[in-house]
């Protein structure tokens, strides 16, 4: 990784304290980049919609393991594990998507043991990723799905997508740039920027999604943020677990696996 915590200025305590003041409403959030609007803004981090995948050494291992991961994905046909994505509408109301399904390995520190047992090699690869956080899952979108423009909850983490089953006609816009997935290739983006997805395809798009902490966060900042997840943000995180637990498992039919 090109950016290491050792090369950063010694301002991590200042950033963390400012973050806490913003979260608690004691300080106004500083201006963000155009199109960037997270609920939980962490100050002092480089803000850009797209990151260079080559800056993350572990991504090469994921890409080299594409066929292993894809085989485990395709072995999930007619098995439980996928659940409908519950899209937040308000702070206490969710809409169950019928065109978007997730197979969780991890969600905000919680391991989905049965899912991991069904995909042991993928799980092993995920657990070797440094500074992994948030979500690790297979994400399946049906043909003609649209995910409307929205911003993710925080700029303190970024997302990696590995294309596993990618038909023609799929696109994702982050900020002002639109890209598509490639099977066996990763891209990395900051979902605190406005982004949207369009699957103008005749078959499903499936990707492996992995969250990692922003590369400019120091080890001490990551440790502090992980501690906050158990205290300040525990209720927020547990609500996400509850929603997933109450969502009926969905078995993807054979149409999901066809090219």
GIVEN-V703577 format. One record per run of one state. SS is the DSSP state (~ for helix, > for strand, _ for the rest). FROM is the first residue (numbers start at 0). LEN is the number of residues. If there is no record, write none. Layout:
# GIVEN-V703577
ss=SS from=FROM len=LEN
ss=SS from=FROM len=LEN
This chain:
# GIVEN-V703577
ss=_ from=0 len=4
ss=~ from=4 len=3
ss=_ from=7 len=4
ss=~ from=11 len=12
ss=_ from=23 len=12
ss=> from=35 len=1
ss=_ from=36 len=3
ss=> from=39 len=1
ss=_ from=40 len=9
ss=> from=49 len=2
ss=_ from=51 len=1
ss=~ from=52 len=3
ss=_ from=55 len=1
ss=~ from=56 len=8
ss=_ from=64 len=1
ss=~ from=65 len=9
ss=_ from=74 len=7
ss=> from=81 len=9
ss=_ from=90 len=2
ss=> from=92 len=15
ss=_ from=107 len=2
ss=> from=109 len=2
ss=_ from=111 len=1
ss=~ from=112 len=6
ss=_ from=118 len=1
ss=~ from=119 len=8
ss=_ from=127 len=4
ss=> from=131 len=10
ss=_ from=141 len=4
ss=> from=145 len=5
ss=_ from=150 len=3
ss=> from=153 len=1
ss=_ from=154 len=2
ss=> from=156 len=9
ss=_ from=165 len=4
ss=> from=169 len=5
ss=_ from=174 len=2
ss=> from=176 len=3
ss=_ from=179 len=3
ss=> from=182 len=1
ss=_ from=183 len=2
ss=> from=185 len=4
ss=_ from=189 len=3
ss=> from=192 len=1
ss=_ from=193 len=1
ss=> from=194 len=5
ss=_ from=199 len=5
ss=> from=204 len=9
ss=_ from=213 len=5
ss=~ from=218 len=11
ss=_ from=229 len=4
ss=~ from=233 len=12
ss=_ from=245 len=3
ss=> from=248 len=2
ss=_ from=250 len=3
ss=~ from=253 len=3
ss=_ from=256 len=3
